[in-house]
């Protein structure tokens, strides 16, 4: 099939390359000329394991092109919308400017005929009600354009895997059954290989499909904040939240995943999605339904301040002049994404309290230098820890979880370590002479 992907960020670029991998002819459109140029050379603009290989293969095959010229999408059968919906400045709601612009360009440039509909398939995370609005605009355009909502669930670090082998595929379809059947057939052709793998495919109406995505992210955020609330209780009582999570996780109904307590969640999705969801509920007059997400957000943000206070407590409340080595800046490992990163937020707060903060990250260093020239960024752990008073592991990169505490011990001035992700072995670090502190992880012989 001939396919366009509008927006070539994390979602769009990976989707475009994966669709070419499935054998489709794909054109990726983005307003950022530098990004388009890089992608056209087969180079990834971001750190994503496995993506460079798929991208290079797709570009070399001649099935994948990138452009800033939206008129090149004219002959595509499906137009996927994968632009960002960031949090609006000063508000909780999602900024829909890019989605609106993407729809505009399809309505302007798509070639249609009465017997040959084209499809707008939205993938971006949007407020419920968006697809119906787009369908109205499409109908008013006089062109034969249909609309589906086909949310994406990809996790950074697993983007290719999640796109080519998702847990499920959701088609949000219009109430008109005939139109819905035409759309289903088009999307089934597009995803034929995935469907052959027996990946569950759910047919829903528009609002359900839009809600699935925000409901999934809200549930995940709630799970993380739940275990972080338990971490606060463990801190107050001497319990160990990692053991607690393991024990409750053995219950299949609860499960072990997303119960890692620490400095909390960040990134380009979870924080802004729960806020946009609350804002939308307010607009719909059901704001009480989601007030619990306010608490989820509050617990999450409190983790960052807790980590800073733990650091300050080590030095009698004063951080001025203390050298702190921060290991990790990205919001999670295997990513160079700094958006709403708890690690970077904590580093910034420590710095604002007068600490001499030195940060290192295996992949996000370059982005960090560009985004935050005020911070001291170094390339290696050795440089970061030299003569430090405190080591803080804030992103659980393998490079950090596998550090040898005995080898690091002589390099630092004071041997305090705060394990912001509860990924280090407390016993091994204590045995090597470190004062180990986890998040909600009381010291215990058990
Ligand atoms: C998330 C969703 O997982 C994905 O399905 C959706 O499509 C986009 O948003 P992503 O933002 O890539 O994906 O990251 P995710 O792996 O969900 O992690 C989010 C944040 O939660 C990270 O900061 C991570 O460190 C944190 N986290 C995750 C925890 O603090 N504890 C956990 O147990 C799990």
Boltz pocket constraint, residues with backbone or C-beta under 6 A from the ligand:
constraints:
  - pocket:
      binder: B
      contacts: [[A, 152], [A, 153], [A, 154], [A, 155], [A, 156], [A, 157], [A, 217], [A, 220], [A, 224], [A, 257], [A, 258], [A, 259], [A, 260], [A, 261], [A, 262], [A, 263], [A, 264], [A, 265], [A, 266], [A, 267], [A, 268], [A, 269], [A, 270], [A, 331], [A, 332]]
      max_distance: 6.0
